[in-house]
């Protein structure tokens, strides 16, 4: 099969032939139909997060089941599925307490040492990124990395739910659990940030302030539910938010992974407010906050993949889409082929897209 192979940071991905093994006991072989190009992958391509090479990147995909291992009874060939990097074992303390996104025993869903790898090239190991590797024509995953979905939603839209939508909407609804009528600020209007804007709208926020440096992204945020926008490249975002709200927002979300924005995310909340950091702050960087503000019951927290229980959450998000309450159509800025993956990263850096979706069929 064709796959986009990562050979190390600051190098373009290369399209190569990679071998995929047959599914074993609880594994599922699926045909990839669509994969979103997520900013998280760019962190690894740019070397901000380490990852061993060679590997097939990608973690936001949807497709069709082709074959299953002998112990799989959750899906069957022909089923439409979304893949999720929050693969869960089902029996560790985190899973059993209702937090499968924090599964502490993901090793149980991987092949034991000594067994053939799921992906290889001429007999040599190709690493599987996030237990998925969606930048490939096929994916071989544990059944607990999949959710079965209705055929009513196009698979390119479904792919977005695999990471960006689940992360952004989930951060609002599950992690922060914002209240109806609250005020919200979202820093960054890429795929995750736009999902957070929509999550705030779905949750009934009365004011949703979107902050970005690109006018096209701010316009998209307004289209998807933001009530106000702030151009962070031409104004002090924190002061603008305070002026709009009369002192600060109830909830704020950082969806880029930039130290300065994470600090502004905390600075813009009012007393008793909550700042949620969604973005991947680069390894080694630390966030600085004003100590006395902690005494005002301001809170800062992280969110891991929207605190998801993805087999519960993703079908709900699909229902929101089918009901017209969650706009996935306009979140897709471009569609391309696997060979366009490096162009998709470049367009992301230039701020031209919310999401590029690579189509395999």
N, C-alpha and C positions, 0 to 999 in steps of 0.2 A: 504494500500500500504506500501511497505518497504521504509524507509527513514533513512538517517544518521543524528542522533540527537545530537546537541551540548548542553551539560549540564553545561558548564562553561569553563573558560580558563585553559590551561595546563591539560586537560583531553582528552582522545581519544573520537572520535565520536562513538556512539553506533548505531547499526542497529536495528531499532524497527518498529513496526506497527503503522502507523499514519493514521488518517482519513482525507480525503479531501472532501470538500463540493461540491455541484453542482454549476455550473456557474450561476451567476445572470446577470442582464441586459447587461453589457458590458464586461463580463468576458469570458475567454476561458479556457477550460480544455484540456490540451495536454498531450500526452504520451511522456515521456522523452526517447529519444533514446541514447543520448550521452551527457556527461557533462565533460568539462575540469576541472582539479584541478588547480586552480589559486593561486598564491602566496598571493593574497589579503586575501583569506580565512584563510591562515596560520597566518596572522597578528591577526586575531580574536581568533583563536585557541590558539595562544601563549600569548594572553592577551595584545598585544601592542595597540590594539584598543578595547574599551569596546563594548559589545553587550549583551543584556539580554537573559537569558536562561529560558526555553528550546527553541531551535530554530532548524530549518533545514537550514544548510548553502548551499553554492553553488550558482554561478551566471553566469556560462558560459555554456549554454546548447542549444540543438536543439532537435526537435522532430516532432511529427505528431499531428495535431488537432483531438481531439476526440468528443468534444461537445462545443457548443457556447451558450451564453445567448441570450435573445430575441432581444436585440438591436444591436447585432454584425452583421455587414455586410462586414467587411474587410476580414475575413477568414471564411472557412467552414470546416467541418470534412473531413479529408483526406489530407488537405494542409500540406506541409512541412514548418516549421517555425524555426527561430532563436529567442531566448528570449534575451532581453537586459535590463540591470538594469537602463538604462536611460529612464525609463517610463515617459511619458510626458502628461500634461493635455491638451495642444493644444491651450490654450487661455490666459495664463499669459503673462506678458511683455517679459520674456525670450523666451518663445515659439514663440510669435508673431514676435519677432525681429530676428528669425532665429537661436536661441540657445536652442533647446529643451533639450539638455544634461544638461542644467542648470535650468531646470524647477523649478520654485519656488512654485508650487502648486501640488506637487506629492500626497498630501493628498487626492486630488480629485479623484485619481485613486485607492484609497483604500476603504475598506468597512467602513461605518460610525460606530461610537461607538454604542454599543447596539445590533448590528447585529452579528450573529454567525461568528466566525473566519473562514478564508479559510482553515486553518490547525488546527487539534485538536487531542487529545489523551485521550480517555475515558472521553470526555466532557470538558477537560481542554485545555487552549490555548497553541498552539505551534506557535511560532513566525515565520514569513516568512521573510527570509533574503533577503535584496535588492529587495523586492517585487517579488522575484522569487522562491528561494529555489530549486536549480537544483539537489541536492543530494537526489532525490526521484524518484520513478517510475512514478509519475504524477505531473503536475504543474497546479495550478489554478491561472491565472494572468489576469490583465486588458488587453484588446486588444491593448492598446497603449504601451505595453511592448513587442510586437511581430512584426516581419517583415516576410512577406510571401516570400518564396524563390522557385527557380526552383528545380525540382527533379533531376537535372543533377549532383548536387554535393552531395557526400556521407555525411551523417549527422554527422559523427565523425569529418570530416574536417570543416563542417559548424559550429559545436559547438565552435571551436577555434575563429571564427569570432565574437562570442557573447561577448567576452571581450578582450582577449589578442591581437588579430589582430587589432580589431577596436581601441584599446587603443594605440598600438605601431605605426601602420601605420598612424593612424589619427593624432597622435602627430606630425609626420613629415609633412604630407600633409596638415592638417587643422590648427593645432595650430601654428607651426613654419613656415609653408609654405616655405620650403627651395627652393632655386633657383637651376636650372640645373647648373652643373659645380662647385657647392660649396663643401666645405670640412666638414665632419661630424664625430663626436665621439659619440659612444653609450656605456654608462657604464652599464654593466650587460647584460648577454646573456641568460637569461631565456626566457620564451615565449614572454613577452612584448618586451624585448630588441631585440630578433631576428626578431620580427615583425617590429620594428623601423629600423633595418638594411635593411630589405627588402623594407620598405617605402622609405628609402634614395636611394636605388638602382632604384626603380621605378621612383623616382623624378629626377634621372639623376645626383646624386652627383658623383664627380670625384674621391673623396677619402672618404672611409668609414672605420673608425678605431673602432674596437670592443675591449672593455676592460672587462676582467673577471679574476677570479682566478683559473678557472678550464679549463684545456687543452681541454677536450672534448667539452666544450661549445664554446671555441674559434675556434676549428676546424669546428663546425657546423656553426658558424657565417661566417667563410671564405667560406663555401659551399653555404651559402645563400646570399652572396653578399659583405661581408666585403673585402676591399682591403688590410687592414693591421690589425694586432692584437697586443694587449699589455697584458701581464700577470701582472695584478696589484698586485699579491702577491710577485713578485720577482723584481719589478722595480717601480720607481716613475712614475705613469701613466701620470701626468701632464707634467713632463719633457720629457717623451717619445713622447707625442703628439706634444709638441712644437718643438722637434727635427725633427719629421716626416714632419711637416707642415711649418717649418720656422717661428714659432711664435704663432701658435694657430689655432683652427678651426673656421669656420664661424658659425657652429651650433653644439650644444652638447645636449645630452639627458641622463638623469639619470633614469634607469628603475628598481631599486631595492628597494629604500626607506630607504637608509642609509645616515645619516648626512654627514659623511666624503666624500662619493661619490658625494653627491649633491654639496658640497663645491668644490670638484675637477672638477665637471661638469662646474662650473662657472669659476674656475681658468684657465681652458684649452682653453677658447675662446679668440680670438684675439679682438683688439679694434673694436667696432661696432658689435661684435658677439652676439649671443643669446643662452642662456642656458635654456633648458626646463626640468623641474622636473616632471617626470611621476610617480615615485614611491611614496608609502605611507610612508612619514616620521612619525615615531611613535608620538603619542600624547604627548605633553609637550616638545618635542625637538625643538630647534631653529637652523637655519642655519646661520653661520657666513661668511661674505664675506668681502674682503678688500675694504674699503670705497673709496679710491681714484680711484679704477678701474671703479667705476660708472661714473666718469668724462670722461672716454674714450668711452662712449656710449655703454659699455657692458650692456647687459640686462639679467635678470633672470625672468622666468615666470613659471607658473604651467600649467598643462593640465588635464582636467577632461574628462576621457573616450575618448580621442582623439578628443575632440571638435566635437563630432559626431552629425550628423543628420541621425540616423542609418537606417531609411527606404530609404534613398538615398545612404548612404555610403556602407552598407553591400551588396546590390546587385552589386555595383561596384567592391567590393573586390572579390565577387564570380566570376565576369567576369574576373578579373585578374587571378584568380586560373584556370578557364577553358581555358584561353588563354596561360597558362604556365608561366605567369609573376609573380605570387605569389605562392611560394612553401609552401603548408600546409602539404603535405604528410610527409616530413622529420621533421616537427616540432613536430610530435607525437612520443615521445620516447617510450611510453608504452601504452598498453591498459589493462584495468582490469575491475572488477565488482565493484558494490557498496561497497561490503565488503572489498575491497582493499583500501578504501579511506585513512585510517591512514598510510598504507604503502606508499601511494603516497606522503603524506606530509613528511614522513621520507626520501624518495628518493629525494625530492625537497631540503630538508635541507642539504643532502650530496652532492648536486650538480650533481646528476646522470642523471637528466632528464630536457628537455626543457618543455614538457607537458606530463602528464599522462591523458588519456581520459578514463572515466568510461563508459562502454557500458551496456545498459539496454535491448537490444534486438539484 
